[in-house]
Amino acid sequence: MNTFTESDLMLTFPDDWIVRKFDGTAAYRSVSGHGLKGVDFLCLAPDDALWLVEVKNYRSRSKLHKSTRRSPEGLAAHVGKKFHDTKRLIRVVNRAMRKKWWIELQLAYFRLVKRSRPKSTYWFWAEAERRLENPRNLVCLLWMETPERGLNYEDATADALAEWLEPGNELRLAEIDNPGGVPVRVGRVTAT
């Protein structure tokens, strides 16, 4: 099952998706701390889409965890940089791994035997970069839980965030109360 916890939210991705919690990967940890930011999840969907998923939860969760909601422009700049840097990191990680001959050999084997979903980490990064080659394959999802706000907050955030995307990329914004047809199920983590 593809269920993860992020920002006190439980996210369940479709079973036929291949999902990586980006900051949990060795590849991300090897480049973190160099001024680059990454999204929360990288997902390979069966329709050839690459989903970059960022989760922001500005709802009150506890007295210990208070978060200040940014302006739409500030949030868009923060998340937009994550989308931009993640695309760059996918390319850097894949190209660094492919410099090793045995990784190239393994990827050639997967292509030769037409294994469509190998569990290989190397295959995952190569496939993510392959999908990035076509901007229409990229879906950038901001899952944004916010307390009630002005009617224009989500629209203003989407407009500002769209400036960070390449033509052809799809931008989706969603929240528990308005999932907008996104195939990810999200619920709040309850304290036990």
Secondary structure, DSSP 4 states (H G I P E B T S, - for coil): -EEEEETTEEEEE-TTSEEEEGGGSHHHHHHTTSS----SEEEE-TTS-EEEEEEEE-S---SS---PPPPHHHHHHHHHHHHHHHHHHHHHHHHHHTTSHHHHHHHHHHHHTT-SS---HHHHHHHHHHHHTSGGGEEEEEEEE--S--TTHHHHHHHHHHTTSPTT-EEEEEBTTB-TT-S-EEEEPPP-
